Amino acid sequence: MRFEGKCVVVTGASSGMGYRIALDFAKEGAAVIAVARRKERLEQLAKDAEGFAGKILPYAGDISSLEVNEGMIDYAVKECGKLDVLVNNAGIMDEFKPITEVTDEQWKRVMDVNLTGPMYAMRKAVDVMCGQESGGNIVNVASIGGVCGCRAGAAYTASKHALVGLTENTAYMYVSNNIRCNVICPGGVETEVMNSQTDISQKGMGVIMAGLNTAIPQGKPEDISSAVLYVASDDAKFMNGSTIVVDGGVSCN
């Protein structure tokens, strides 16, 4: 087991990729602080992990909040005495709105969840990890929208590009503290996120679909989870500041 005795924080853990990531860490022996707004989903996640080598510790809260981000890190240290891995997985989409359709409210909400929340979590986590001889590991989950500006709306694209940049900066700044920071960029994945889009921009979606020359392969949560766990493990100890695209080849189109 690659994560026996490790303490891991996973955000956006109530469904989809985050749910699977949290479960897979617990299978491999980690104590996982699973963070999301839906407490009942987190409690079900903990039940699903019963009998695993590790365990799930639910922590309910809105990841855009400073208090929640700092609180989940404090909780991890309280329960485990350390923090080994932070996975910033929580994120929301923007209904593929191009710049002329983005409202101020939507821009702020997307940035708060996709960028500011992870920044809060990373700032607190790095402070803790700098005080540990073992250092630590941060894995951010961005999107192919963070490496290719034509696959999503304006706010989402900007937030994910910024998260990639924040990852690279953190990796470079704290390499001497034995802290690694990498970013996974998934393509389309079968999760609840797309189902939550209720006002999809016809212009945005139309332009995006017109630019795709092949069928879009859909990944599964386990495809992303396997990449996250690999990057977080000692198997990837020489990977730092890396952007790992996991999209079935869509970005080659």
Buried (B, 14 or more C-beta within 10 A) or exposed (E): EBBEEBBBBBBBBBBBBBBBBBBBBBBBBBBBBBBBBBEEBBBBBBEBBEEBBBBBBBBBBBBBBBEBBBBBBEBBBEBBEBBBBBBBBBBBBBBBBBEEBBEEEBBEBBBBBBBBBBBBBBBBBBEBBBEBEEBBBBBBBBBBBBBBEEBBBBBBBBBBBBBBBBBBEBBEEBBEBBBBBBBBBBBBBEBEBEEEBEEBBEEBBEEBEEEEEEEBEBBBBBBBBBBBBBBBBEEBEEBBBBBBBBBBEBBEE
